[in-house]
Amino acid sequence: MTLLTQSTVNPYPHIYLSPHLDDAVLSCGGRIWQQARADERVLVVTVFAGTPPPSVPLSPFAQALHTCWEHPGDAVAGRREEDRAALALLGADLAHWAYPDCIYRQSPDDGFFYPDWESLWGEIHPAEGRLIEELATRLATLPLLRGGALYAPLGTGHHVDHQIVHRTAAASGRALTCYEDFPYAAEQQSAPEEEGWREELVPLSEEALEARIAAIACYRSQISSFWADAAEMAAAVRAFTNRTGSGRPAEWYWKSTRS
């Protein structure tokens, strides 16, 4: 596992955009493991991996989440360590961009953009336009091999950060493959809202499924957000992937036919 730096110049055949420090592994961990095992280099870029400025107070909502995550001190730094462990297990390289998670974003005029749980699943705040422009510029610099695949969330569940990453990637002009946003996709139908996509079912070996489950378990702070414990998580992942593959583990993707 390599942390991508400016000196890392070799392009990748596979680059996954992960809104948060767990999303790519939650949704694509089996495929990432299979690609790495096939000696195909994989880079996972977490877009919103930045620590909020220490001079800016957290919202009560963010403080409550930090308490749930049980990370003493710098909660985001703790989550980055979890991400390193998960991606090392899968055999992928990583890059952590310094943009903060939506729960931390604010402005002097508007206050906190997303101050409560409900706002996470609503519309993108109007003040986020500049951020989207910055992300589009940054996306253009990704070291993607010619003919390589860029993966982004489909946006299932309508989380604002997933919406932002999907929108930016879809407008990039690169050949794009979208993945289901697990675990939200377990409760909601996943399908692109726009035309011009082809479905792709990726079967997973039992070993790949076990690797995905083990990698998700590395995100200890996030398990309680969705499941009672790691055992319930493992059962949910197994049930979802088996449902996806009609009795055999698989992951769904959608490839753009417009690029």
Summary of the structure (lengths in Angstrom):
residues: 259
radius of gyration: 17.4
end to end distance: 30.3
largest distance: 52.0
contacts: 830
relative contact order: 0.18
helix: 42%
strand: 20%
